[in-house]
Amino acid sequence: MHIAETNIKKENDNYKHIQELINEPDISIKLEVIRQVGDITKLLIKSVFEDEIRSKAGERYDRKNDKRINRWGSNPGSVRIGQERVKIRVPRIRDEETEKEVPLESYNYLKEAEPDEENLLKGIIHGLSMKDYHEVVRQFEEGYGLSRSSVSNYFKEQSAQRVEAFFTRDLSAHEFVALFIDGKYLAGQQILIVLGITSEGNKIVLGFAQATTENSTCIKELFSEIIQRGFKYEHGILCVVDGSKGLKKAIEDTFGDYAVIKRCAWHKRENMISYLPDSLKKEYKKKFDRAYVMTDFTESHNSFIDLSNELAKVNISASRSILEGLDELLTLHKLNLIEDFGRSFSTSNIIESLNSQISTRLRNVKNWKNSDMRYRWVATALLEIEPNLKKVANSQKLSILQETIHSEIQKLIKSNKYSGIS
């Protein structure tokens, strides 16, 4: 019999059995079938698996079986039956010649009816960023027969798994040369984000935490968490920050002499001009930039001193803002790294760009219900963004930065040791 004819016959037989059940006069039989439908379905699935395995690997415990495919234990799995995800054991079979597992076609068939996790997560995030959330939901409703609430629950389930995956990522395989730390606001609550730069120039989001401000306690806890997951800093780490006192204290308390702090030039300049009238802002922006682009530490330092003295006649607060943390502003100059790495490490633009991408994806979330929702959405967005982040500029020369930072911290440790500082 032709395959198509066989399938038609099966469909007719199935319809016939269903009609017989519908026409069954005894209501107790119908109720019992309804009550047992979950178990019946699981038995049917188990039976389908066994039929496929028998056809490929022969009967169980058949010692005369000469087939190259053998039974090979089982794994936990799941399939979606209606609106429910049902846990099942999925038998495994293995090709002894290739020494590889042979996937069960019947299991793959059952999984095909489910929405693809990656596509659903990406679809919803994309739909939000494009103000087209309802269209994405509609597509999943039509494509998989899911209700709107089911799509929402499915996203909640999968995004919760993303949070777990994000905060359990092992960091020990990476060698980091720099950290960028910054915060972004979501509905009045700040999300502090730590972005790491590896020795190959790759950008990896190490962690994030919800906080009201950039206070040192919260940031230290965040640092402690990433250290527990394998983050190593004993070779030295460059920390690019916006100038927050709480952030600086957390870095010093956590990493001690192993951290070299670099103040963001953009934030320093913006802080300076915030004290000035609009008529003077453009002029002093240019003067700030001219002093910063000088590659010699002494020349740049003296230029900023001159600029501070000049500003003292205009606005004392602006003048003082330049002097505060000036050595940290010129960290790259002092280490003779400004020419090679000024583009990547002079400002916090790298993490600001990341924050901007998060905002693009989540800008249309209007009702942030609770902290759990914030963590789920932020983790999902970060894990989608991260693979597309470009390497830092001049990444092929990062070994120079790494060795320079290492030499600097060794001098600092030695200096503190001889001066009696512990």
C-alpha positions in Angstrom: 0.0 0.0 0.0 1.3 3.5 -0.8 2.5 5.6 2.1 -0.1 8.3 1.5 -2.9 5.7 1.4 -1.6 4.2 4.7 -1.6 7.6 6.4 -5.1 8.3 5.2 -6.3 4.9 6.6 -4.6 5.6 10.0 -6.4 9.0 10.2 -9.7 7.4 9.3 -9.2 4.7 12.0 -8.2 7.3 14.6 -11.3 9.3 13.7 -13.5 6.2 14.0 -12.1 5.3 17.5 -12.6 8.9 18.7 -16.2 8.9 17.4 -16.8 5.6 19.2 -15.6 7.1 22.5 -17.8 10.3 21.9 -20.8 8.1 21.3 -20.1 5.9 24.4 -23.3 6.0 26.5 -21.5 5.2 29.8 -20.3 8.7 31.1 -18.1 7.0 33.7 -15.9 5.5 30.9 -15.5 9.0 29.3 -14.6 10.5 32.7 -12.0 7.8 33.3 -10.4 8.3 29.9 -10.2 12.0 30.6 -8.6 11.3 34.1 -6.1 8.9 32.6 -5.3 10.8 29.4 -1.9 12.0 30.7 -0.8 8.5 31.7 -2.2 7.1 28.5 -0.3 9.6 26.4 2.9 8.8 28.3 2.4 5.1 27.7 1.8 5.8 24.0 5.0 7.8 23.8 6.9 5.0 25.5 5.4 2.5 23.1 6.3 4.6 20.1 9.9 4.9 21.3 10.1 1.1 21.9 8.7 0.3 18.5 11.4 2.5 16.8 14.2 1.0 19.0 13.0 -2.5 18.3 13.2 -1.9 14.6 16.7 -0.6 14.8 18.3 -2.5 17.7 16.2 -5.6 17.9 14.4 -7.1 20.9 15.6 -6.3 24.4 18.0 -8.9 25.9 18.3 -10.7 22.6 21.8 -12.2 22.8 21.6 -13.4 19.2 21.1 -9.9 17.9 23.8 -9.1 15.3 22.7 -5.5 14.6 25.3 -2.7 14.9 22.9 -0.5 16.8 22.4 -1.3 20.5 20.4 0.1 23.4 22.4 2.6 25.4 20.5 3.6 28.5 18.3 6.7 28.7 18.2 10.4 29.4 15.6 12.7 31.0 13.6 14.6 28.4 10.3 16.3 28.0 7.5 16.9 25.4 4.7 19.4 25.4 1.2 17.9 25.6 -1.3 20.6 25.0 -0.4 23.4 27.3 1.7 21.3 29.7 5.3 20.2 29.6 5.6 16.5 30.5 8.8 14.9 31.8 9.7 11.6 30.2 12.6 9.2 30.0 14.1 9.1 26.5 15.8 5.8 25.6 19.2 6.1 23.8 20.6 3.9 21.1 24.2 3.8 19.8 25.9 2.8 16.6 28.8 0.6 17.7 30.7 1.1 14.5 30.7 4.9 14.6 30.6 5.0 18.4 28.0 7.7 18.1 24.5 8.0 19.5 21.6 7.6 17.0 18.9 10.2 17.6 15.3 8.8 17.9 13.2 10.1 15.0 10.0 9.8 17.0 11.4 12.0 19.8 12.6 14.6 17.3 9.1 14.5 15.6 7.4 15.2 19.0 9.9 18.1 19.7 9.3 19.6 16.3 5.8 20.6 17.4 7.2 22.8 20.1 8.2 26.4 19.7 12.0 26.8 19.3 13.3 28.3 22.5 15.9 30.5 20.9 13.5 31.8 18.3 10.8 32.5 20.8 13.2 34.4 23.2 14.8 36.3 20.3 11.4 37.0 18.7 9.9 38.5 21.8 13.0 40.7 22.5 13.1 41.7 18.8 9.3 42.4 18.9 9.8 44.7 21.9 12.6 46.7 20.3 10.6 47.1 17.1 7.3 48.0 18.9 5.9 44.8 17.4 5.5 42.6 20.4 1.9 41.6 19.7 2.8 40.6 16.1 5.4 38.2 17.5 3.0 36.7 20.0 0.4 36.3 17.2 2.9 34.4 15.1 3.6 32.0 17.9 -0.2 31.6 18.5 -0.8 30.7 14.9 2.4 28.7 14.4 2.1 26.5 17.5 -1.4 26.8 18.6 -0.4 28.5 21.8 -2.5 31.0 23.7 -1.2 34.5 24.5 -0.9 33.5 28.2 1.0 30.3 27.1 3.5 32.3 25.1 4.0 34.6 28.1 4.4 31.6 30.5 6.8 29.9 28.1 8.9 33.0 27.9 8.9 33.3 31.7 10.0 29.7 32.0 12.8 30.0 29.4 14.0 33.4 30.6 14.2 32.1 34.2 16.5 29.4 32.8 18.6 32.1 31.2 19.1 33.9 34.5 20.3 30.6 36.1 22.6 30.0 33.1 24.0 33.5 33.3 24.8 33.5 37.0 26.4 30.1 36.9 28.7 30.6 33.9 32.3 29.4 34.6 34.7 32.3 34.1 37.9 30.4 34.9 38.7 29.5 31.3 39.2 33.2 30.4 42.1 35.5 31.1 40.9 39.0 31.7 42.9 42.2 31.2 40.2 44.9 31.9 36.9 45.6 33.5 34.2 48.2 32.7 31.6 48.9 35.4 28.6 51.0 34.9 24.9 51.3 35.8 21.8 51.8 33.7 18.3 52.7 35.0 15.2 50.6 34.4 12.0 52.1 35.8 13.8 53.9 38.7 16.0 51.0 39.6 19.7 50.9 38.7 21.2 47.8 37.1 24.9 47.6 37.8 26.8 45.7 35.0 30.3 44.4 34.9 31.8 43.8 31.5 35.1 42.0 31.1 37.7 42.2 28.3 39.7 39.1 27.7 43.3 38.9 26.6 42.0 38.2 23.1 39.9 41.4 23.1 36.5 39.7 23.5 33.8 41.3 25.6 32.1 39.1 28.2 29.3 40.3 30.5 30.5 38.9 33.9 27.5 39.9 36.1 24.9 42.4 37.0 22.9 43.4 40.1 19.9 45.6 40.9 20.7 48.5 43.2 19.4 52.0 44.0 22.9 53.6 43.7 26.5 52.7 42.9 27.2 52.0 46.5 30.4 50.0 47.4 28.6 47.2 49.3 26.5 46.2 46.4 29.4 46.4 44.0 31.7 44.4 46.3 29.1 41.6 46.4 28.9 41.6 42.7 32.7 41.4 42.4 32.7 38.6 45.0 30.2 36.6 43.0 32.2 36.7 39.8 35.4 35.8 41.7 33.6 32.7 43.0 32.8 31.7 39.4 36.5 31.8 38.5 37.3 35.4 37.6 41.1 35.8 38.0 42.8 39.1 38.6 46.2 38.3 40.2 48.1 39.2 37.0 46.6 42.7 37.2 43.4 44.2 36.0 42.6 47.6 34.4 39.3 49.0 35.7 37.7 51.7 33.6 35.1 53.7 35.7 33.1 56.9 35.7 34.5 58.3 38.9 31.9 57.1 41.4 33.5 57.0 44.9 31.5 53.9 45.8 32.8 52.1 42.8 36.4 53.1 43.4 36.1 52.0 47.1 34.7 48.6 46.0 37.5 48.1 43.5 40.2 48.9 46.1 38.6 46.8 48.8 38.2 43.8 46.5 41.2 43.8 44.3 43.7 45.9 46.3 47.0 46.5 44.7 46.0 44.2 41.7 43.7 46.8 40.2 44.8 49.9 38.2 42.0 52.4 37.9 41.4 54.5 34.8 38.9 57.4 35.0 36.6 57.9 32.0 37.7 61.0 30.1 34.2 61.6 28.8 32.6 61.6 32.3 35.4 63.8 33.6 34.9 66.4 30.8 31.1 66.4 31.3 31.5 66.9 35.0 33.8 69.9 34.4 31.5 71.6 31.9 28.4 71.0 34.0 29.6 73.9 36.2 30.0 76.3 33.2 27.4 78.5 31.4 26.3 77.3 28.0 28.3 80.1 26.3 31.6 78.6 27.6 31.0 74.9 27.3 32.2 74.4 23.7 35.4 76.4 24.3 36.4 74.4 27.4 35.5 71.1 25.8 38.0 71.8 23.1 40.7 72.8 25.7 40.0 69.7 27.7 40.3 67.5 24.5 43.6 69.2 23.5 45.1 68.5 26.9 44.0 64.9 26.8 45.2 64.0 23.3 48.8 64.8 24.3 50.6 61.5 24.5 53.3 62.6 27.0 52.2 62.2 30.6 54.0 65.3 31.9 52.8 67.5 29.1 49.2 66.4 29.4 49.3 66.7 33.2 50.8 70.2 33.0 48.1 71.2 30.4 45.4 70.1 32.8 46.9 72.0 35.7 47.0 75.1 33.4 43.4 74.5 32.5 42.4 74.2 36.1 44.2 77.5 37.0 42.4 79.2 34.1 39.0 77.9 35.2 39.6 79.0 38.8 38.9 82.5 37.5 35.7 81.4 35.9 34.3 78.7 38.2 36.2 77.2 41.2 34.0 74.0 41.2 34.9 73.4 37.5 38.6 74.0 38.4 38.5 71.5 41.3 36.7 68.9 39.2 39.8 68.7 36.9 42.2 68.2 39.8 40.1 65.5 41.5 41.4 62.1 40.2 43.7 63.7 37.6 46.3 60.9 37.9 43.6 58.3 37.3 42.4 60.3 34.3 45.9 60.0 32.9 46.6 56.4 33.8 47.1 55.4 30.1 49.5 58.3 29.6 51.5 57.4 32.7 51.9 53.8 31.5 52.7 54.9 27.9 49.6 53.1 26.6 47.6 56.0 25.4 48.6 55.8 21.7 47.8 52.1 21.4 44.8 51.8 23.7 43.4 55.3 24.0 40.5 54.4 21.6 39.3 51.5 23.7 40.1 52.4 27.3 40.0 56.2 27.5 36.3 56.2 28.2 33.5 53.9 29.3 32.0 54.0 25.8 32.3 50.2 25.4 29.9 49.5 28.3 27.8 52.6 27.4 27.2 50.9 24.0 26.2 47.7 25.7 23.7 49.7 27.9 22.3 51.3 24.8 21.7 48.0 23.2 19.9 46.8 26.3 17.7 49.9 26.2 16.9 49.3 22.5 15.6 45.8 23.3 13.7 46.6 26.4 12.5 50.2 25.7 8.9 49.1 25.2 8.6 47.2 28.5 6.3 49.6 30.3 5.2 47.6 33.3 8.2 46.3 35.4 6.3 44.3 37.9 9.1 43.0 40.2 12.8 42.3 40.6 12.4 38.8 39.1 11.1 40.3 35.9 14.0 42.7 35.7 16.6 39.9 36.1 14.9 37.7 33.6 14.6 40.3 30.9 18.1 41.8 31.4 19.8 38.3 31.4 17.9 37.4 28.2 18.9 40.6 26.5 22.5 40.4 27.6 22.9 36.8 26.4 21.4 37.7 23.0 23.7 40.8 22.7 27.0 39.3 23.9 27.8 37.0 20.9 27.5 40.0 18.5 29.9 42.3 20.5 32.9 43.2 18.5 36.5 42.9 19.8 38.1 46.0 21.3 40.3 48.0 19.0 43.9 47.0 18.7 43.1 43.6 20.4 46.2 42.0 18.8 48.4 44.2 21.0 46.6 43.5 24.3 49.5 41.5 25.6 51.4 44.8 25.8 48.7 46.3 28.0 48.6 43.1 30.1 52.3 43.0 30.7 52.5 46.8 31.5 49.6 46.5 34.0 51.4 43.5 35.6 54.7 45.4 35.9 52.8 48.4 37.4 51.1 46.3 40.1 54.4 44.5 40.9 56.0 47.9 41.5 53.0 49.0 43.6 53.1 45.8 45.7 56.8 46.1 46.2 56.5 49.8 47.2 53.8 49.2 49.7 55.7 46.3 51.2 58.8 48.4 51.8 56.7 51.3 53.1 55.0 49.0 55.7 51.6 49.2 54.1 49.7 45.9 54.2 
